[in-house]
Structure formats: structure tokens, C-alpha cells
Amino acid sequence: MPELVSRAARDQGTLRTADDLVAAGLLAPEARTAADEVAARYAVALTPTLAHAIDRADPDDPIARQFVPDPSELKIRPEERADPIGDDAHSPVPGVVHRYPDRVLLKIVGVCAVYCRFCFRREMVGPGTGSMLSADALEAAFAYIARRPEIWEVILTGGDPFMLAPRRMAAVVERLAAVPHVRIVRHHTRVPVAAPERVDAAFVAALKAPGITPYVAVHVNHARELTAPARAALARLADAGIPLVSQSVLLKGVNDDAVTLAELFRTLVECRVKPYYLHHPDLAPGTGHFRLTVAEGQALMRALRGRLSGLALPTYVLDIPGGAGKVPLTPGHLAEAGDGLAVTDNCGGVHLYPPGA
């Protein structure tokens, strides 16, 4: 099978082990053993661009908190799930998630440029996970999309689809563009922020094909991630006419105050990126130290609504555990249920959400 991920995707200088992090001054030597234990379970990678953005004098640096392994990741809470948003329940063929009628996820690749410590697919991504689609599985995915005329949008995810080599990305986009009912191809990625040098002219060109409109949803959680190289990569995409939106996760110790969120969302708009979703963190294993309560998140959104332009306001959303879909976290969707919450999905179904999560 031809190589799906380019050799450039395995950039020299990426920090992948506790030893690497110690050598880079991002991990205390006495924390090495604990970090090795975390890395044995969950993938670790931190690119030079984001490593350089970390303030090594700040023990609570919000960039480091997102990428440097923490022993808290080995503390699994009862409510946490290996598949927190229920991808498997809606997967008709390997690599495809068909949760909503008019769109599907296509999990094209199982690796990322960086590995977020709060990732909701952390049990499924990383080197050696076996999540790279085989040639036969990819053909089966394309066949499923082609025979379902209701599918208007295909969302490339993974892993990170921007880890594909330009030639492979162009081949995937061209296959999707050949399906008459597929009109939108959306890419969910961290690469413009984490490895902006990969978003070169050849790669940008690979995202476009006659008959489809590409969108890019970039994952960014703090304004300091928008370094000069990241802004240049976003500009290359925007200058090519590709619409850009953002997805962020509300994370304790990273962006859990109104000032930090306001700076992030305004900076994104200045980069021609429309803030799209602010996700309540999912119930992924070992991520409890990142989670706020829903009430705390709603209070932050109320504070932002009074101070930010509508252009800079994302929708605060929750992916209901188990696969019932995404809902905005507004009062009409929530009610108290004992110690927890009852969440109403878009079809009127009611689901219990655990207390304190």
C-alpha cells in the first residue's frame, strides 16, 4: 500500500519521549518515570513550533498543560469512557461515522502532529494503534459514501487528515469530488498551529477540486498557539479562498476564564478564522483534571456575550456521552436530575449526565 503519511509528517525535532521533554527543559528529571508511565498508555508528541511557544519559567503554562504528560492521566473516573462520544455505535464500515443524516466523518488516518492530553480519541490514535485505514477499508468507505445520496458533507478527521502527503490528500479529495451528492469536504486539523510548515502551496492546492467546497476547522485553545508561523499558515489557506472555522475545548488551567477566551476568539477572527464551537470536554479516560462543570462553562459564555462581537462568539456545545449527538449548552437543553443533569438531544431524547463532570 502506498504511504499515506508523508515522511515530512514525522518532523525531526518533535518531542516524543519523557527523555526528549527533559532535555528540552519541559519536564523535571524527577518527573521522568511518571511521564514514561503515561506515555506507555497514551501517545506523546510535541512539535518544535508549540514547544517554542511554552514559557519554561511558568509551571502552569497553558500550552505545556495541553501536551506534556501528567500523572493525573492515569486516574480513570467511573464516568469516563474509551469511546466517549459513541463513534463506534454509528460506524457502518471501518473509518466512517454516520451520526447525522447529511454528513459523515471519514477517519482517514490515525496519527497526529501533536497529541493532546485531553483527546477524546486518545484510546484510538497514535503510532501502533492500528487505526490507519487499509486500502480495502478506504475503498469500502468511499463505496458507502457513494451509495448514500443524503450525504452532502464529508468531514475528514482521524487522527489529523493534514498528516497526509499532498499527493494522497489530492487523491482523497478527488475521489470525494467525483461523488455527485458530496458538495462539502471539511478538514478537522491541528496542523496549521502545530506544524504550520506542512501547510505549503502544494498541500493547500491538494484541498481543492472542481465540484466540492473545502472548509478547514482548526483546533486551537489558547491565543499563544497562534504564533507567527501559525498565522502565516492560516493566511495561506484563507488567501486560497478556503473558509476557516475554529474548534476549541474549554479546559481547566488552559482557557477557563473570560479574559483568556476573549483573547483567543478575537485573535482567531483577526486571522480570518470564525470561532465555531467551544466544546465542553468529553469524558475521555484520564481527563478529569481538565474538566469544569457545565454551569461554570455557561457562566463564562454569559460573560463573553456581554463583551465580544458576535463574530467572535462560538457555540458552547456538549457531545452527549454514548453517541446521541451534539447539543448547544443552553437552558432549553438542560434540567436538574438528582445530583446530575438531564440533557435533551435534538430529537427530544433525554440523557443523564454525571454530577461534577
C-alpha positions in Angstrom: 0.0 0.0 0.0 1.4 3.5 -0.9 2.5 5.6 2.1 -0.5 7.6 3.3 1.5 9.9 5.6 4.5 11.8 4.2 7.9 11.4 5.7 7.8 15.2 6.4 4.9 14.4 8.8 7.4 12.8 11.1 9.3 16.0 11.5 12.7 16.0 13.1 12.7 17.8 16.4 9.3 16.6 17.5 9.5 15.6 21.2 8.1 12.0 21.7 9.5 10.7 24.9 10.0 11.7 28.5 13.7 11.9 27.8 13.0 14.4 25.0 10.9 16.5 27.2 13.5 16.6 30.0 16.2 17.5 27.5 14.0 20.4 26.2 13.5 21.7 29.7 9.8 20.9 29.6 9.8 18.2 32.2 11.7 18.0 35.5 14.1 15.0 35.7 12.3 13.6 38.8 9.0 13.5 36.7 10.5 11.3 34.0 9.3 8.0 35.4 5.8 9.1 35.8 5.7 10.6 32.3 7.1 7.3 30.9 4.1 5.5 32.5 1.7 7.9 30.9 3.5 7.6 27.5 3.2 3.8 27.7 -0.6 4.2 27.5 -1.2 7.4 25.5 0.8 8.8 22.6 3.1 11.7 23.2 4.3 14.2 20.5 5.1 17.9 20.8 6.3 19.8 17.7 9.1 22.4 17.7 6.6 25.2 16.9 4.5 24.6 20.0 7.5 23.6 22.2 9.0 27.0 21.5 5.7 28.7 22.5 5.9 27.3 26.0 7.1 29.6 28.8 9.5 27.3 30.7 9.6 29.7 33.6 5.8 29.2 34.2 5.0 25.9 35.9 1.3 26.4 34.9 2.0 27.3 31.3 -1.3 26.7 29.3 0.5 25.3 26.3 2.6 22.8 28.2 -0.5 21.7 30.1 -2.1 20.6 26.8 0.8 18.4 25.6 3.2 17.4 28.4 2.2 14.1 30.1 0.7 14.4 33.6 0.4 11.5 36.1 -3.3 12.6 36.5 -3.9 10.9 33.1 -3.7 7.5 34.8 -6.5 8.3 37.2 -9.6 7.0 35.5 -13.0 8.1 36.8 -16.1 5.9 36.8 -18.0 8.1 34.3 -15.1 8.1 31.7 -15.3 6.1 28.5 -12.9 4.8 25.9 -15.3 6.0 23.2 -16.9 9.0 25.0 -19.0 10.4 22.1 -20.1 7.0 20.8 -18.3 6.8 17.4 -18.4 3.0 17.3 -22.2 3.0 17.7 -22.6 4.9 14.4 -19.9 3.3 12.3 -21.4 1.3 9.4 -18.0 0.5 7.9 -14.5 0.9 9.3 -13.4 4.6 9.3 -16.8 6.0 8.7 -19.1 7.6 11.4 -22.6 8.4 10.2 -24.3 10.1 13.2 -26.2 12.8 11.3 -28.2 12.3 8.1 -26.4 14.7 5.7 -22.8 14.2 6.8 -20.2 11.6 7.8 -16.9 11.5 9.4 -14.1 9.8 7.5 -11.3 8.8 9.9 -8.7 8.7 7.2 -5.5 8.4 9.3 -4.7 7.5 12.9 -1.8 9.8 13.7 -1.4 13.4 14.7 1.4 16.0 14.6 0.8 16.5 18.4 -1.1 14.5 20.9 -3.4 16.5 23.2 -3.5 15.2 26.8 -7.4 15.6 26.8 -8.1 14.0 23.4 -11.4 12.2 23.2 -10.0 9.6 20.8 -6.8 9.1 22.8 -7.5 5.3 23.0 -7.7 5.1 19.2 -4.9 7.4 17.8 -1.1 7.3 17.9 1.7 5.2 16.5 0.9 1.5 16.7 -2.8 1.8 17.3 -3.7 0.1 14.0 -6.1 2.8 13.1 -4.7 3.6 9.7 -7.3 2.7 7.1 -6.1 -0.1 4.8 -6.6 0.3 1.0 -9.5 -2.1 1.1 -11.1 -0.2 4.1 -10.7 3.1 2.3 -12.4 1.7 -0.8 -15.3 0.4 1.3 -15.6 3.8 2.9 -15.8 5.6 -0.4 -18.3 3.0 -1.6 -20.5 3.6 1.4 -20.5 7.4 0.8 -21.2 6.9 -2.9 -24.3 4.8 -2.3 -25.9 7.2 0.3 -27.3 10.2 -1.6 -28.2 12.0 1.6 -24.5 12.6 2.4 -23.8 16.2 1.5 -20.7 16.7 3.6 -17.7 14.6 4.4 -15.6 15.5 7.4 -12.0 14.3 7.2 -10.7 13.6 10.7 -8.7 10.9 12.5 -6.1 11.4 13.8 -5.3 14.5 11.7 -6.0 14.5 8.0 -3.4 17.2 7.4 -0.8 14.5 8.2 -1.4 13.1 4.7 1.1 13.8 2.0 -0.2 16.3 -0.6 -0.4 13.6 -3.3 -2.5 11.4 -1.0 -4.7 14.3 0.1 -5.4 15.3 -3.5 -6.3 11.7 -4.3 -8.8 11.5 -1.5 -10.3 14.9 -2.3 -10.7 14.0 -6.0 -12.4 10.7 -5.1 -14.9 12.6 -2.9 -15.4 15.3 -5.6 -16.4 12.6 -8.0 -19.4 11.7 -5.9 -22.2 13.9 -7.2 -24.1 14.4 -3.9 -20.9 15.3 -1.9 -20.6 19.1 -2.0 -18.6 19.9 1.1 -15.3 18.4 2.4 -14.4 19.7 5.8 -11.0 19.0 7.4 -10.5 18.9 11.2 -6.9 19.6 12.0 -4.3 20.9 14.5 -1.5 21.1 11.9 -1.8 24.8 10.9 -1.0 25.5 14.6 1.2 22.6 15.5 3.3 22.1 12.3 2.5 25.1 10.1 5.3 24.4 7.7 3.3 21.5 6.4 0.6 23.8 5.0 2.6 24.8 2.0 1.4 25.7 -1.5 1.3 22.1 -2.7 -0.8 21.0 0.3 -3.2 23.9 0.0 -3.7 23.1 -3.7 -4.5 19.5 -2.7 -7.5 20.5 -0.7 -9.3 21.9 -3.8 -11.1 20.1 -6.6 -13.9 21.0 -9.0 -17.3 20.3 -7.7 -16.6 20.5 -3.9 -16.1 23.3 -1.5 -13.4 22.7 1.1 -13.6 24.0 4.7 -10.9 23.8 7.4 -11.8 23.6 11.1 -8.6 24.3 13.1 -8.3 23.2 16.7 -6.8 25.9 18.9 -7.3 26.5 22.6 -5.1 29.5 23.6 -4.1 32.7 21.8 -0.4 31.9 22.3 -0.8 28.9 20.0 -1.3 31.4 17.2 2.4 32.0 16.6 3.7 33.9 13.6 4.2 30.7 11.6 0.7 29.5 12.5 -0.8 32.8 11.4 1.1 32.6 8.1 -0.2 29.0 7.5 -3.8 30.2 8.2 -3.2 33.1 5.8 -2.1 30.7 3.1 -5.4 28.8 3.5 -7.5 32.0 3.6 -5.8 33.6 0.7 -6.6 30.4 -1.4 -10.3 31.1 -0.7 -10.8 28.3 1.8 -13.2 29.2 4.6 -11.8 28.7 8.1 -13.6 28.0 11.3 -12.2 27.0 14.7 -12.9 24.4 17.3 -11.7 24.9 20.9 -12.1 22.9 24.1 -12.9 24.5 27.4 -10.1 23.3 29.6 -9.3 23.9 33.3 -5.9 25.5 33.7 -5.7 26.5 30.0 -8.6 28.8 29.0 -11.1 28.7 31.9 -11.5 32.4 32.3 -13.3 35.0 30.2 -10.3 37.2 29.5 -8.3 34.2 28.1 -11.2 33.1 25.9 -11.9 36.6 24.7 -8.3 37.0 23.6 -8.4 33.6 21.8 -11.6 34.3 19.9 -10.6 37.8 18.9 -7.2 36.6 17.7 -8.9 33.9 15.6 -11.1 36.5 13.9 -8.1 38.6 13.2 -6.6 35.6 11.5 -9.8 35.2 9.4 -11.0 32.2 11.4 -14.6 32.2 12.6 -14.9 30.7 16.1 -17.3 27.9 15.6 -17.5 25.5 18.6 -16.3 25.7 22.2 -16.6 22.1 23.3 -17.3 21.1 26.9 -14.5 18.5 27.5 -15.6 14.9 26.7 -15.5 12.1 29.3 -12.3 10.6 27.9 -10.2 8.4 30.2 -7.8 10.2 32.4 -9.0 13.7 31.6 -10.9 14.6 34.7 -8.3 17.2 35.8 -9.2 19.2 32.6 -13.0 19.3 33.2 -15.1 22.2 34.6 -18.7 21.8 35.3 -21.3 22.8 32.7 -22.5 25.6 35.0 -19.0 27.1 35.0 -18.9 26.9 31.2 -22.3 28.6 30.9 -21.2 31.4 33.2 -18.2 32.0 31.1 -20.3 32.2 27.9 -22.6 34.6 29.6 -19.7 36.8 30.5 -18.3 36.6 26.9 -21.7 37.5 25.3 -21.6 40.8 27.1 -18.1 41.7 25.9 -17.4 40.1 22.5 -18.6 40.8 19.0 -20.9 38.2 17.6 -18.2 37.4 15.0 -16.0 36.2 17.9 -18.6 34.1 19.8 -18.6 30.3 19.2 -21.4 28.0 20.3 -20.7 26.2 23.6 -21.6 22.5 22.9 -21.7 19.1 24.6 -21.3 15.8 22.8 -23.8 13.7 24.7 -21.9 10.6 26.0 -22.8 7.4 24.2 -23.4 8.9 20.7 -26.7 10.8 20.9 -25.0 13.8 19.2 -24.0 17.4 19.9 -26.2 20.0 21.6 -25.8 23.6 22.5 -25.5 24.1 26.2 -28.4 26.4 26.6 -31.1 26.3 29.3 -33.6 24.7 27.0 -31.4 21.6 26.8 -30.7 21.2 30.5 -32.6 20.3 33.6 -31.5 19.1 37.0 -31.9 15.4 37.6 -30.9 14.4 41.2 -27.3 15.2 41.6 -26.7 15.3 37.9 -28.2 16.8 34.7 -30.8 15.7 32.2 -29.7 16.7 28.7 -32.3 16.8 25.9 -30.9 16.0 22.5 -32.2 17.4 19.2 -34.7 14.6 18.7 -36.3 15.0 22.2 -34.4 12.2 23.9 -33.3 12.7 27.5 -29.9 11.6 28.7 -28.4 11.7 32.1 -25.1 13.5 32.6 -23.0 12.6 35.6 -22.6 15.1 38.5 -19.5 17.3 38.6 -18.4 16.4 35.1 
